[in-house]
Amino acid sequence: MSAKQNTRPFEEYESEVRSYCRNFPTVFTTAKGSFLYDEDGKKYLDFFCGAGGLNYGHNNDYIKEKLLAYLQSDGVMHALDMYTAPKREFLEFYEEKILKPRGLNYKIQFPGPTGTNAVEAALKLARKVKKRQNVFAMMGGFHGMTLGSIALTTDAASRAGAGVALQNVTHIPAPYMFPELNTLKYMETLLTDDHSGVDKPAAIILETVQADGGINPFDAEWLKGVRALCDKHDILMIVDDIQVGCARTGWFFSFERAGIVPDIVTQSKSIGGYGMPFALVLIKPELDIWEPGEHNGTFRGYQLSMVAAKAGLEVMLNEHVEEKVRRQEKLIAKEMEEIRALAPEKIKTRGMGFVWGVDFWRYDTQGAMSKKVQNLAFANGLIVERVGRGNTVIKVMPDLLISDEDLLHGLTLLKDAVKEAIS
Ligand SMILES: Cc1ncc(COP(=O)(O)O)c(C=O)c1O
């Protein structure tokens, strides 16, 4: 960042709660495709991708045209949940092009436009349907920062901010934490042992790939096991697809690879197509027992987001993004292996599709090495975020429309940063 960039208003007037700007200390102005540009004209390859909110890159021309046309036509902008043309078009498109081809049958709820609002709605509904308070969530999971969601979320720093007791959740060790523990059997025991001390839950909620928890993909067999456990014990399965959905794993819904159908699915972030605020809760029809207005919000189903969401899905289908991700996954995996090989005893890599992590835990558990890598990458024009226990994991999340050339270039920048940091 040059001295001429004025950051005083942020430092003086913006709350101390600001965070990403501390890792990427420059003033951004424009963005296109896979790149961000700052006030000095410096170009950054964006492997952060709006924390998963920009799967189709920045300012995609196709989506932009649809948004501009809607604005030009004086289309209704704000309508709460009244019937509108964009909502009708979105619902029909989603039903015909997303759900039906996958053999899925869900009703669609538009909660407030954030991920955490979708999670709150899913929790409320599950508790209402099953008339039980408890919910099982996985250690390492991240589900948002409002009270219901934060009770599910496990990272200590997020939980500390709640200021009140976080209740009605039983946290289950994620399978990678104790490979010798059969977590399915463990949950079964909690449910059947009359001395387990654990209340039967309304639902089990999980991310199929824990993203903010440090990039931990759950294997398909385990996911199937959770589905079977839920069926056996009359518990709802909720998949939080807010960060790794929308084709990021190589499947539009991240659970498709396991051949399972959750009872409730939450979507947000990239479902907004253009970085627009938007969220959905997909509900098996027989569970849709909401009373009118029982969960509401002034900005639910925002009209411009409807337009962007439909256009984003059109891009996803027209550009065959799922297939593209599965092809390019191999390029990423190969580069990740080269990064791991720089220090095979100390660096771990894991991931799938377009969500990968490089874990520096064995250097230090407080994230000093990952911070060094992040800073070096940023200086060289690559934006990557840190996640996981102690923030030791560099999260690699390119946009899904990226070219082979830019993808490999970004991975080379990351490799160079790792080389320099560990040398
Ligand atoms: C899996 C998951 N669920 C929920 C959320 C919360 O979404 P939001 O920040 O839009 O409230 C996030 C955000 O990172 C997430 O990754």
The ligand as a Gaussian input file, in Angstrom:
#p B3LYP/6-31G(d) Opt

LIG

0 1
 C      -20.808000     -23.029000       6.601000
 C      -21.238000     -21.655000       6.975000
 N      -22.435000     -21.476000       7.531000
 C      -22.875000     -20.256000       7.880000
 C      -22.095000     -19.136000       7.682000
 C      -22.612000     -17.776000       8.079000
 O      -22.870000     -17.013000       6.954000
 P      -22.970000     -15.428000       7.095000
 O      -21.600000     -14.926000       7.375000
 O      -23.491000     -14.946000       5.790000
 O      -23.920000     -15.158000       8.209000
 C      -20.825000     -19.284000       7.124000
 C      -19.949000     -18.116000       6.930000
 O      -18.766000     -18.199000       6.702000
 C      -20.388000     -20.580000       6.759000
 O      -19.172000     -20.776000       6.227000

